[in-house]
Structure formats: C-alpha cells, structure tokens
Amino acid sequence: MNPEHDLPEYEVRILRAIRRIIRAVDMHSKQLQGKQDITTPQLIALISTGKAWRDAGENIKPKPGSQSQHHRGRD
C-alpha cells in the first residue's frame, strides 16, 4: 500500500520535493566527508564557533587609558 495515493496531488509533490532535497543534502555531506574528511555537523560547528569568536572580539572594548599607557611604554 502506498500512502501517497490517499494524499492530494500537491501534497505528493511537496513530499517528493522534500525527499529530493534530503537526498541532495545527503549526497553533498558524503562528498564533503570524502574530500575534506569532515562531516557536515562538524563544519557547521566550526563555522558557528568562528562567528561566535569574531562577534565576541567585536564586543571587546579596551579599558580607558590602557591603549595610551601601552604606547607610552614603547617610546
């Protein structure tokens, strides 16, 4: 028995499109792991970590006067 027969045509098309997307993502993940020896979840974690570090660095402000004191020591 095929459960798709009980669904309206547009729902069947949606399910098929979702399956194609899932298959494409799976194939891309396998290629990534084969070529770069990294999984998609690992890549996502690395990208997220890099963004978090970059954002944290943008939010770090030097203490007032600390930059001028640092430069005075080099003169």
C-alpha angles and dihedrals in degrees: 000000000000113000090203090073091069094053128085114257095253091054090051090051090050092050091049091049091051090050091052091051092049091049092049092050091048092050091048091050091053091049091049092051092046096049102033102023091232130111124231093248089052091051092049090050092050092049092047092048092050091051091048092052091047092049091047090051091052090054095052111101123190117244114260109270095009094106094049091048090051092053093047090060091059097052 
